[in-house]
Amino acid sequence: MKKILLLSDTHSHIDDRILHYAKQADEVWHAGDIGDLKVTDAIEAITPLRAVYGNIDNNKARASFPLHQRFTCEKVSVWITHIGGYPPKYNSATRDEIISNPPNLFICGHSHILKVIPDHKNNLLHMNPGAAGKHGFHKIRTMLRFTINLDKIENLEVIELGKK
């Protein structure tokens, strides 16, 4: 079993609340718009990190992290990217692969809107953790945490970090 902390859209912001939850996780996954790499450096200093770059990320972030990450955690196939769309309206960069080779868990950031949506047509779960940073139109900073137990995604929780 793995305890996962999922965040996105930090836009260079890292604080003790984020790190508090990161310390409790077996892995942290960041769905892009990292901003300053001090964010990922701080997380990597305390727990393993998987991340992708987003549209605001500079060349340093793009050299450090890929645009897409596909991997297996326990027995769950995962795809993380920053901009991917939502069921059933995935964007053109992800749609064909979701149809031909769907992951069990599809994760995006970008919108700053927390959403968890089952996609019954493609037999996957879509997650967007909202935004953990202080830049953007969102009012409340959010993250998600959950466990992956073999082929099951369990114990999903929304973490509210307070007003931006």
Secondary structure, 3 states (H helix, E strand, C coil): CEEEEEECCCCCCCCHHHHHHHHCCCEEEECCCCCCCHHHHHHHCCCCEEECCCCCCCHHHHHHCCCEEEEEECCEEEEEECCCEECCEECCCCHHHHHHCCCCEEECCCCCCEEEEEECCCCEEEEEECCCCCCCCCCEEEEEEEEEECCEEEEEEEEEEEEC
